[in-house]
């Protein structure tokens, strides 16, 4: 079974990044997890009030959106800008056709909203429930 982005071919609304870009998304997800754990440790060690735990949203969002983009092979930012990249890191090619751009924009919205919802849930759970 291959992941959506494994074929290195643009598919409107499904796949808009190749292996180089996917590696960048995976790295950002890993960084987000480490940043989340470090911030959580900082909050616990300093015995910060529960509302401060809502700041966990930011590293959680970085981790979640990085993982979602990696696993889908779809960059939400690229989708919202109407571009894709299957070459070297940093290259961008304009998506042809309004229908293709609309499919990409819809998928980008889904990715952004999914990452937002999951990150908010994580932050609120840590802010509400004591460790």
N, C-alpha and C positions, 0 to 999 in steps of 0.2 A: 504494500500500500504506500503511495506517495502522498506527500503533503501537497496542498494546492500550489505552492510556489516552487515546487521541486522541478517542474518541467521547463522553467525559464522561458515561458512564453506568455505574453500578455493575454489576459482574458478579462473583458470588461466586467467590473463588479466582483470579480473573483480573485484575480491575481495581477498585481502590478509591480512586484519587486522580485529581483533575482537573488541568487545565493549571497552575493556580497552585501546587499542591503538587508537581507534576512539575518545575516550574522551580526550586523550592527544592531538590529532590533533585539536579538537574543542577548547581546552584551548589555544593552540598556535595561533589559528586564533583570538581569543578574545584578547590575549596579543598583537598581531600584530595591531589590530584596535586601542587599547589604545596607543600603541607606535606611531602609525601614527598620531593620534590626538594630542598627546603631542608634537611630532616633528613639526607638522604643526603650532601649537600654538606658539612654540618657534620661528619658522621662521617668523611668522606674527608679534609677539611682538617686535622682534629685527629688523623688517623691512629689512630683508635680501634680497639681489639681487635675481632675479628670477632664475638664474642657480642653486642656492643652493637648490631650491625646488626639484631638481632631486634626492636629497638624500631621498626623500619620497619613492623612489623605494624600499628600503630595508624593512621598516616595511610593505609596501603594499605587497611585495612578501611573507613575513611571514604570513600575514593575508590570502592572496589568496590561497597559497599552503596548508595552514592548513585547510581552508574551503573546498577546492576541495577534499583533501584526506579524510576529515571527511564525506563529502556527498557521495563520491564514495565508501568508505570503502576500499580504495586502497592506500597504502603508496608507493610513487614513489621511495624512497630510497630502501625499501625492494624489490620492483620490479626490480630495477637495480642490486641488489645484489643477486637475486635469492632465497630469503627467504620469509617466511610468519609467522604470529603469531596470534593465536586465544586463547592462554592461558593467563597466567599472563604477566603483562607488563615486557618487556625485554627479554622474551623467543623468540627464533628464530628457525624455522624448515626449512631445505633446501628443495627447490622445486625439485621434481623428473622430469626428462625428459627434453630434450633440447627444445621440442616444447612448453612446459609449461613455461620454462624460457624465450623463445623468445616472447611469448605473454605478459608476465609480463614486459619484457624490452621495448616492443613497447608501452604499456600502460604507463609505467614510463616516457618515452620520451614525450608522449602526455601531461601528467600531468605537467612535468617540463616546457614544451614549453607554455602551456596554462597559467600557473602562471607567466612566464616570460613576455608574451605578455600583459596580463591584467595589470601587475604591471608597465610595461613600459608606457602603455597608461595612467594610472592614474598619474604617476610621470610627464609625459610630459604635460598633461592637467593642472596640478597645476603649472608647471613651465611657461607655455605659457599664461594662462589666469589669470588675477588678481582676487583676492577675493573681 
